[in-house]
Amino acid sequence: MLQHRPVIKTLLEHAQSLRKRRISLQGWTGSGKSVALYSLVAWARANDWVALYVPSAFSMVQGGTFNRGEDGLFDMPQAARYILQSMLQAHAGDLQALRTADGAQSLAELAGAGVRNTTAADVVAAAIRLKDELAGQTQRRVLLAVDDYNALYHRTTYGEAVHPLHRRQLQPDELRLVQGFRLMEQPAPANGLTVTAPTCGGRLPAALAVPLPRNSRVSVPRYNLQEVATAAAFYYDTGVITDVPTVPIVQRAFALSNGNAKELRHLAAVLLAENDPLGHSLGHKAADAAKRRMLRGEA
């Protein structure tokens, strides 16, 4: 379910006016940052924009193989190839119509050559160049969007063998693709905007801080009571819950979830139930005690 929340309206206004060119969505875990980001991507693609969308930056710092380049940086070809393939799937015709800055080839040819290349460095270079070529386009509106953006700064799961008994953990700064997609440290697209969202909310230690441009933050609040009621009505209409979401039920769900959209979605059957067999409305201790009684067969 996609609710057209006020924050989504704000994002659309920024996209249409381009007054704010680099945006970082900020909010607590479960507030709806990823949904807001995806909503903007869907809107952009439906309105003739070209949108380069990375659903999770974790794909750049974990999983797949890596190769050390001649300059000491490491290349992750699987993550780069995924970016190229997803762009061809979503914008094949658009990329065919757009050409590189030197006019030598279309962006579709650039992406296709990168996908087919078997050299890790060339695949990564193609993904970064495609991003840069899109950022320089003036013929079409361009959106660059990366979710879980803070993954590009914290840690990787890769290790380099430096001794038979020791592997050195690679740092994000050592990954070429990561450096290329730290979008908030780069200029905004010439005819568009950059939007990112972190994987979690709340304050971060200084060591984990992500560099952001001044005035780039846009707050994504948790659900208010009316939004919880709207979600509850949707869940009832689609059969996710079977009890009519009355005012007391919605109020209880709002209090228990604290407006956490993700929690409300995953626990709808419990939070929006007319009966509260596990005692969730009494707090977690009472809920645990009720659960133990049910398992013992006690009333």
MIROVO-499649 format. One record per residue (C-alpha): x, z, y; residue in three letters. Coordinates in steps of 0.2 Angstrom, whole numbers, padded with zeros to 4 digits, always signed. Example, Ala and Ser with C-alpha at 12.3 -4.5 7.8 and 13.67 -1.06 7.14 Angstrom:
2
+0062+0039-0022Ala +0068+0036-0005Ser 
! end
This chain:
299
+0000+0000+0000Met +0006-0004+0017Leu -0002+0005+0032Gln +0000-0002+0049His +0007+0013+0057Arg +0012+0015+0075Pro +0030+0014+0071Val +0027-0003+0063Ile +0018-0008+0079Lys +0034-0002+0089Thr +0045-0013+0078Leu +0035-0028+0080Leu +0035-0026+0099Glu +0054-0025+0099His +0055-0040+0088Ala +0044-0050+0100Gln +0052-0044+0116Ser +0070-0042+0110Leu +0073-0029+0123Arg +0081-0018+0109Lys +0092-0028+0099Arg +0100-0016+0087Arg +0088-0003+0079Ile +0091+0011+0067Ser +0076+0019+0059Leu +0077+0038+0058Gln +0066+0050+0049Gly +0065+0063+0035Trp +0066+0057+0017Thr +0049+0050+0012Gly +0043+0047+0029Ser +0042+0028+0026Gly +0058+0021+0033Lys +0060+0008+0019Ser +0042+0003+0020Val +0043+0000+0039Ala +0059-0010+0037Leu +0051-0021+0023Tyr +0035-0023+0034Ser +0046-0030+0048Leu +0055-0042+0035Val +0038-0048+0029Ala +0032-0051+0046Trp +0047-0060+0052Ala +0047-0072+0037Arg +0028-0075+0040Ala +0032-0079+0058Asn +0045-0092+0056Asp +0060-0081+0057Trp +0075-0081+0045Val +0078-0064+0038Ala +0093-0058+0029Leu +0087-0043+0019Tyr +0098-0031+0009Val +0085-0019+0000Pro +0099-0007-0004Ser +0117-0006+0003Ala +0121+0004-0013Phe +0123-0013-0022Ser +0139-0015-0012Met +0147+0002-0017Val +0142+0004-0035Gln +0140-0007-0050Gly +0148-0024-0055Gly +0166-0028-0055Thr +0179-0028-0041Phe +0195-0038-0037Asn +0209-0034-0026Arg +0213-0047-0013Gly +0230-0052-0007Glu +0227-0042+0009Asp +0224-0026-0001Gly +0205-0026+0002Leu +0193-0027-0013Phe +0180-0040-0017Asp +0163-0036-0025Met +0157-0054-0031Pro +0141-0048-0039Gln +0134-0040-0024Ala +0139-0055-0013Ala +0131-0067-0025Arg +0115-0057-0025Tyr +0114-0059-0006Ile +0117-0077-0007Leu +0104-0080-0021Gln +0091-0070-0012Ser +0093-0080+0004Met +0091-0096-0005Leu +0076-0090-0014Gln +0068-0084+0002Ala +0074-0097+0014His +0080-0113+0005Ala +0071-0125+0017Gly +0076-0115+0033Asp +0094-0114+0027Leu +0094-0133+0024Gln +0089-0136+0041Ala +0102-0125+0049Leu +0120-0130+0051Arg +0136-0121+0052Thr +0144-0119+0069Ala +0157-0133+0066Asp +0143-0144+0059Gly +0152-0147+0043Ala +0138-0142+0031Gln +0121-0134+0031Ser +0119-0115+0028Leu +0110-0120+0011Ala +0126-0129+0006Glu +0136-0114+0011Leu +0126-0102+0001Ala +0125-0113-0014Gly +0144-0116-0014Ala +0146-0097-0014Gly +0134-0094-0028Val +0143-0107-0039Arg +0161-0101-0035Asn +0170-0091-0048Thr +0183-0084-0037Thr +0178-0066-0031Ala +0186-0068-0014Ala +0177-0084-0010Asp +0160-0078-0015Val +0162-0063-0004Val +0168-0074+0010Ala +0153-0085+0008Ala +0141-0070+0010Ala +0149-0064+0025Ile +0151-0081+0033Arg +0132-0084+0030Leu +0128-0068+0039Lys +0139-0073+0053Asp +0132-0090+0055Glu +0115-0084+0055Leu +0119-0071+0068Ala +0126-0085+0079Gly +0110-0096+0077Gln +0100-0100+0093Thr +0088-0112+0086Gln +0078-0099+0076Arg +0074-0081+0077Arg +0085-0071+0065Val +0083-0054+0058Leu +0097-0045+0049Leu +0090-0030+0039Ala +0099-0017+0028Val +0091-0002+0019Asp +0101+0013+0013Asp +0113+0008+0027Tyr +0123+0025+0026Asn +0129+0020+0009Ala +0142+0009+0018Leu +0151+0024+0025Tyr +0150+0038+0012His +0158+0034-0005Arg +0160+0022-0019Thr +0159+0023-0038Thr +0174+0012-0040Tyr +0191+0018-0045Gly +0208+0010-0046Glu +0220+0014-0060Ala +0236+0021-0052Val +0242+0031-0067His +0237+0031-0086Pro +0228+0047-0083Leu +0222+0045-0065His +0210+0033-0056Arg +0210+0033-0037Arg +0192+0032-0030Gln +0191+0017-0018Leu +0184+0021-0001Gln +0171+0010+0008Pro +0183+0005+0021Asp +0193-0004+0007Glu +0178-0015+0002Leu +0178-0032+0011Arg +0159-0034+0009Leu +0156-0017+0016Val +0166-0021+0031Gln +0157-0037+0034Gly +0139-0029+0033Phe +0142-0014+0044Arg +0130-0022+0056Leu +0127-0008+0068Met +0146-0010+0073Glu +0143-0029+0077Gln +0134-0038+0090Pro +0116-0042+0087Ala +0111-0059+0082Pro +0111-0071+0097Ala +0092-0075+0095Asn +0086-0060+0085Gly +0089-0042+0080Leu +0097-0030+0068Thr +0088-0016+0059Val +0094-0003+0047Thr +0088+0012+0038Ala +0097+0026+0030Pro +0093+0032+0012Thr +0089+0050+0018Cys +0084+0059+0033Gly +0090+0075+0042Gly +0106+0080+0050Arg +0122+0074+0042Leu +0139+0083+0043Pro +0151+0075+0055Ala +0162+0068+0041Ala +0147+0058+0035Leu +0141+0052+0052Ala +0136+0034+0053Val +0142+0025+0070Pro +0126+0019+0079Leu +0124+0010+0096Pro +0117+0020+0110Arg +0098+0021+0111Asn +0096+0012+0094Ser +0086+0025+0086Arg +0068+0023+0082Val +0059+0038+0074Ser +0049+0036+0059Val +0037+0051+0057Pro +0029+0058+0042Arg +0011+0055+0038Tyr -0001+0064+0050Asn -0018+0070+0043Leu -0027+0054+0047Gln -0014+0043+0038Glu -0015+0055+0022Val -0034+0052+0023Ala -0031+0033+0024Thr -0019+0034+0009Ala -0031+0045-0001Ala -0046+0032+0002Ala -0035+0018-0004Phe -0029+0028-0020Tyr -0048+0032-0023Tyr -0053+0013-0021Asp -0039+0007-0032Thr -0042+0020-0046Gly -0026+0030-0044Val -0037+0045-0041Ile -0054+0049-0048Thr -0060+0063-0036Asp -0068+0058-0020Val -0055+0063-0006Pro -0066+0075+0003Thr -0059+0084+0019Val -0054+0100+0011Pro -0044+0089-0003Ile -0036+0079+0010Val -0031+0094+0021Gln -0024+0102+0005Arg -0014+0087+0001Ala -0007+0085+0018Phe -0002+0104+0018Ala +0006+0103+0001Leu +0016+0086+0004Ser +0020+0090+0023Asn +0016+0072+0026Gly +0029+0065+0014Asn +0022+0048+0010Ala +0033+0046-0006Lys +0028+0063-0013Glu +0010+0059-0009Leu +0011+0042-0018Arg +0020+0049-0034His +0009+0065-0035Leu -0007+0058-0029Ala -0016+0063-0046Ala -0012+0081-0043Val -0012+0083-0024Leu -0028+0074-0022Leu -0037+0082-0037Ala -0053+0091-0034Glu -0048+0105-0046Asn -0031+0113-0044Asp -0027+0118-0062Pro -0009+0121-0059Leu -0012+0131-0044Gly -0002+0120-0032His -0012+0126-0017Ser -0006+0144-0020Leu +0013+0139-0020Gly +0026+0134-0033His +0027+0152-0041Lys +0008+0152-0044Ala +0009+0134-0050Ala +0023+0138-0063Asp +0014+0154-0069Ala -0002+0144-0071Ala +0007+0130-0081Lys +0015+0143-0093Arg -0003+0150-0096Arg -0010+0133-0100Met +0005+0130-0112Leu +0001+0146-0121Arg -0017+0142-0122Gly -0022+0156-0111Glu -0037+0155-0098Ala 
! end
